[in-house]
Amino acid sequence: MNPQQIARTTILNAVRKALPTQKIDLPAVPVEQKHLGATGGFGYRGNLSSLEKIEGAPQPGESLTPYFERQLARMGGRSLTINTAAEIPDKVRELFPAARRICSVIPEMSDAKPLSQATSSRSLADVDVAVVRSHLGVAEAGAVWLTDLDLIVPALGVLTQHLVVLLDPKDIVPTLHEAYGGIIPFDKYPYGVFMAGPSATGDIEGVIIHGAQGARTLTVFLLAT
Amino acid sequence: MNLFNVLTDRPVDPESAAAKFIADTKHEETHDRLVWGMRMHRDEAARQIPGWEELRELASQIKEHTLTHLDQYLEQFEQNAIAHGVHVHWALDAAEHNDIVLSIFQKHNVKRVIKSKSMLQEECGMAAALETQGIEVRESDLGERIQQLAHERPSHIVVPAIHQLRTDVAALFAKNLATDEQNSDPHYLTEAMRNDARPALLHADAGMTGANFAIAETGGIVICTNEGNADIGVTVPDLQVCSIGIEKLVPRSADLGVMLRLLSRSALGTPMTQYTTHLHRPRPGTRIHFILVDNKRSDRLASPDFWHALKCIRCGACMNTCPVYRRSGGLSYQATYSGPIGVILDPGFDHTKYRELPYHSTLCGSCSEVCPVRIDIADQIYKWRRVIADEGLLPLAKRAGMAVMGETLSHTEAFHGAEAVAIKAIEQLPGVVFNNPLNPWTKHRDMPNPPKQTFHQWYQKNRGSE
């Protein structure tokens, strides 16, 4: 056996020998997914992730969008409602007038220099604004889910100075329970990230500052499709 | 540069180290205020979640289940990770971990590494070990980088430089990043760091991370940061090395819904970290190495008293609420892990060296109250004191005091005699006798005025006939 195999065997044997004798059962994590695909409402009724008791959170049948927007704002992000896809390019330029390199990976906004999986990560260092689409938002955290497929080159999401994310309000779920309850086939993606607002730090005397390392701003365009 | 007494076996002395920190009132006050602020944010966030207590219980059960079936989940995790093209290694201890990292880097001719915060790599003394081999290791988290430049270890699990004032950081950056020493605006300092870090982040040969969670069902890991620095580390260089403590396993993706709802709320009071990163397989043309590290975790698992500490998800809530941590600062623990969780983890690595740490606590129990996975931290602190005492490792002063106290308390007459003598003595002797450096009680306060009589004397007089 090589040293690696020895370590593996030694550790697993040590763990087996050390296992506490009283076994604890794996508890079920309550989750329902029936809200998915519903329009502007959520049907989750389980106790654990019930939002109903949270002040200002949506009641059954109400839209999750305002709650998502408020939580996103709390995390330092912002949201805008977009009526038609045609508005997107103008809106992006309006928000970021000084941007020199805007990189879009959505069909709604064509890009002069389209990305491919072969594009090097380092070539994205000068991107000022990136425009991407998310297929899942989580209301309680104000978070959007992005993967390699959405970003084409995963580094785009963190190397860009500003990030714009398109999200359909009907893709918002109430809590992380629903998000992790089988919606996402995590292991299919090399990389996936929940982003809740832009890069942030509180490392110097607790003062919250955005843009420590990753994107300085995160803007979610809410667009019903 | 040797920061740490990691290399020496001399017992740490938290009391003296804390005294140095406390000597500067501004540091102590600011630290206390900022850390308590995080605790307040945590309470607010916990109140927002209707099923908070059920969530804690669920998280605790998930971790206990995992730890009582850990061998199965480790094998399942390994199998799934390998199926995704990830290289999986196993390391018995810190030295083996560092050797594996070094051999990977040597094979790929890695000279410059960017790493995001990993307590495990800290525990292994990895950065120092790699630097002796000519590999430059750069911290990408702002607080961690501040500590790296200051040649100090992190003082808090979540906010590593929380004990530094903005003026300290300004002085440090002026020396290292050529910033204006007079400008201590955190925005200015953070921007200076961003600009300094960017080229290093872009041109690193490898990225290193720890793992907040490892999912057996999917063979992938989750890394939580607020700066997105781990994301740069895992998406820019073509090689990633992730160090994973074997206790980081959870069985299913669904368990993340529970753990992640608790983690950042308990840490900073935010609903979630800004970035929650999932790494499952290498992209075409890139490599990922996972290193599963034991480093005495299986020893801890074998201990009926202490295995629950392996449930820890590293949120730092226990530090934020601890009156001793808040006043004395994280560096006073002189160990990888500070605060209440450090008090019960560090002696597990070396209980001779860290024998003083279980006494660096008031046993108030606040840590157990806020722990999101319900670790019995305060009980374990007490149990560690027993271990230390049973092994004859009590420091001489405590041992001598305890012996006298034990003798006195076990003889009623002797106790009442001593009590009366003490009161008389306090009344009659000049303050200097008590308020002197040999009496640790009076280091930061005066002795209280003694009562006119002992409780026993009062009871005999007023209730003695009942």
Interface residues (C-beta under 8 A of the other chain):
Chain A: P3 Q4 A7 R8 T10 I11 L12 A14 V15 R16 K17 A18 L19 P20 Q22 K23 I24 D25 L26 P27 V29 V31 N47 L48 S49 S50 L51 E52 K53 I54 E55 Q71 R74 M75 G76 Q117 S121 R122 A125 V138 E140 A141 G142 A143 D148 V153 P154 A155 G157 V158 L159 T175 L176 H177 E178 A179 Y180 G181 G182 I184 F186 D187 K188 Y189 P190 Y191 G192 V193 F194 M195 A196 G197 P198 S199 A200 T201 G202 D203 I204 E205 G206 V207 I209 G211 A212 Q213 G214 A215
Chain B: T30 L34 G37 M38 Q48 I49 P50 G51 E54 L55 L58 Q61 I62 E64 H65 L67 T68 H69 L70 D71 L74 E75 N80 H84 H89 W90 A91 L92 E96 I100 S140 D141 L142 G143 I146 V159 P160 A161 I162 Q164 L165 R166 V169 P186 H187 L189 T190 E191 M193 R194 A197 R198 L201 L202 H203 I215 T218 G219 G220 N226 E227 G228 N229 D231 I232 V234 T235 V236 I246 P251 R252 S253 A254 D255 L256 G257 V258 L260 R261 L268 T270 P271 M272 T273 Q274 Y275 T276 T277 H278 L279 H280 R281 P282 R283 P284 L292 D294 S298 D299 L301 A302 P304 W307
